Every structure is written in C-alpha cells, then in structure tokens.
C-alpha cells in the first residue's frame, strides 16, 4: 500500500489545480495546432511537438508524450475502422 495517501491539504489541492491548468493549456494548444496541421500522422506529430514545446519542463514532456500516444491510438483506430466499413465479404 502506498504511504502517501492521506487527507487532502490546501497545498495538495492547489498543486492539482495547477497541474490541471497546465494540462488544459496543453490540450488547447494541441487542439489549435491540430486544426491547422490536420489530424493525420504528421499533423498529430506536429501538434504534440508544438504543445510540448509551449509548456516548458517536465510537464511539457508529459504533455508531448500523452498527446503522441493519443494521436497514434486515434490514427490506428481510424485505420481499423476504414476496413470495418468495407462491403467485401458481406452477403
């Protein structure tokens, strides 16, 4: 069991709100960049890089990592769903 689970403190709540604000800011930058660059592979790559570079430090690295992961998952999901709509093999 983790030892650092306890009663929420004002400092902990403040830190969580600041982290949330960084994440929301990174998401807004990612959304704006993806609307300009597109939602394909290169668009999601560029958007993740831009969002990660706007937010400095470790939080920017985390945002770039998460946005890259989400971009690849959506790209892979989109590739799979295009085959699902195919009429081949349907009676």
HUSUL-V509859 format. One record per helix or strand of 3 or more residues. SS is the DSSP state (H for helix, E for strand). FROM is the first residue (numbers start at 1). LEN is the number of residues. If there is no record, write none. Layout:
BEGIN
SS;FROM;LEN
SS;FROM;LEN
END
This chain:
BEGIN
H;10;28
H;41;14
H;58;27
END
